[in-house]
Amino acid sequence: MNAQEINELIDSEFEDYLDDSDDDPTWKSPHDVNLSNESDSESEEIKINRCLFPKTTHLNEISHISDSEDEITDIHNPPVRQKKHTNPESEPDRQWRVDDKVTNAFIFNPENELTGINPDLFDCMIDGSPLDFYKLLVNDEMIEKIVIETNKYAVQQISSKHISPHSRLTKWRDTNIIEMKQFFGTLIWTGLVQLPSYELYWSSSEIFKTKFGTIISRNRFEILLQMIHFADNSQIDKNNRLFKLGTLIDDVMLNSNMCMKPGKSFCIDESLIKFMGRLSFKQYIKNKRNKFGIKLFKLCIHPCYTLAVKVYCGKEAAPDFNVGSKIVQELSEPFLNFGRTLVVDNWYTSVELAELLNRQQTHLVGTLRTNRKSNPKEVTKKKLKKNEIVSLRSSSNILVLKWRDKRELCMISSEHDSEMVEVCVRGKTTLKPRVVLDYNEGKSPIDLADQMSSYSNPLRRTVKWYKKVVLDTLLNIAVVNAHVLFTQVTNNKISITDFRTALVESLITQNIEPEPISYSQITTIKHKLIKASKSRCHKCYSIMVKEKGRQHSQKYSKKTSTKCEGCDKYYCVDCFFEDHKFHDPPKR
């Protein structure tokens, strides 16, 4: 390119910027005086560049003028550095058309595999107790892992630091499987009977009176809570933030998958374990009830059964996908290529993700953010009136739909068309897109699972983060899963609170030798007769049942208006003194 061609180019491209008077400036700079030894064409080109661009701009940074004389880029709109596409394979040749109701018809369960509850459970667990179903998910091998790591951690703590003679660690003794089950039962109990602090469960005050002291002493409970561990600290992996969680979460999820397989649909969403302490990957989600905490990604199926859990510990986006798409790929991988439908919210969805799942024989249904790069602008930018709808379908049969009710709602689906159905809302009939109704139904399992876990939650603020995550899995997620299995296999529709209560009763009555009770503990129990409404004498009724049967005893057994305050049982005066043979306190 010679100087004359460059001058003509500049004149044509900069008509709005250059002065067209006869006294046009000469393209010369004082800095060009020393360049007289160079060729005329080269010096002219350098002069032009120095006049057009600041002195700080180097020639090798200028991309406005192409190396080829036949191709000149637009100087007003210089090329921008190209960003990576979300998924390069799905970008080319994507065309949008009016919805013609053509969808991808995937065959659900093409090989006719078993889905739903494992049929073996109906054969062997039809009369199972809540504890039996809980042990399907949290078995003795898993509890033995906790016992081994807890004992190991206690030894490490005792040997690594100077311990005060009054420290609880000086009285540490190794725990075992039976005591650990009892400890878990006590923790679940603290969720059912909630008090401000753990110490109050062993208070002798009449206000906080419980029977925790008959199960485990306060010191033993607190030392177990302090020492409980799930991985060997001597083998710590500093590159793994989740090392201290061990393998227990994966073990619970593996057992859950053995008991139930997803049906036609499954959903993925995040949950939050409340945590206010210091943690590098602590999250803030303003729409959650507990706004600060540790984020878990869950995969759930109907009604509220959890099949996969991933702890979020920072951004880990894959080269071709955002974080949400990567999470979907990781959690849903075992359930793809089956003709199922995945339901997610707008944090995960995109046209690229829907196309990727299409290639894996899986439908995607969810809400959609209007600022996604690959969205059709004819849909996302269109202003709608109430009950209006607009939709387009891509060349890969992905439907993007926008509908306005009280506000605009954008949806994406590879399974639906833009069909509107009648629904009754507050006694009035109205029209809604079917995709919205199916989304609300498909998203309910994870919301219900979080709701069930929140009832009688045993987790406390003072527990360390990794203990909270594992205990949430063992005492909330596993309990809710066991409750789902119990109600569907035995057809016994009990509430989650009743299920937890039955589980506590089974766990705390394990065959374990009780700790010796001190005399000071005995004296705090007040056995004395107090006035009460009339009822059968406990001892008289028991004796009569053995001699003459229950029906006769209910009719003729003696009634009394006194009961023991300590035992909370009705006694006549004679039976009270016979059952409460007082002895002198031991000499000290």
DAVENKA-V207299 format. One record per helix or strand of 2 or more residues. SS is the DSSP state (H for helix, E for strand). FROM is the first residue (numbers start at 1). LEN is the number of residues. Records with the same first field share a line. If there is no record, write none. Layout:
SS->FROM-LEN + FROM-LEN
//
This chain:
H->3-11 + 30-6 + 40-13 + 59-3 + 88-4 + 119-6 + 130-8 + 140-21 + 168-4 + 177-16 + 198-5 + 212-3 + 218-10 + 233-3 + 243-3 + 248-12 + 323-13 + 351-8 + 377-4 + 434-9 + 444-11 + 465-26 + 496-13 + 519-5 + 538-11 + 550-7 + 573-7
E->96-3 + 116-2 + 260-2 + 265-10 + 283-2 + 292-10 + 305-7 + 341-4 + 363-5 + 389-6 + 399-6 + 408-6 + 420-6 + 428-6 + 529-8 + 559-6 + 569-2
//
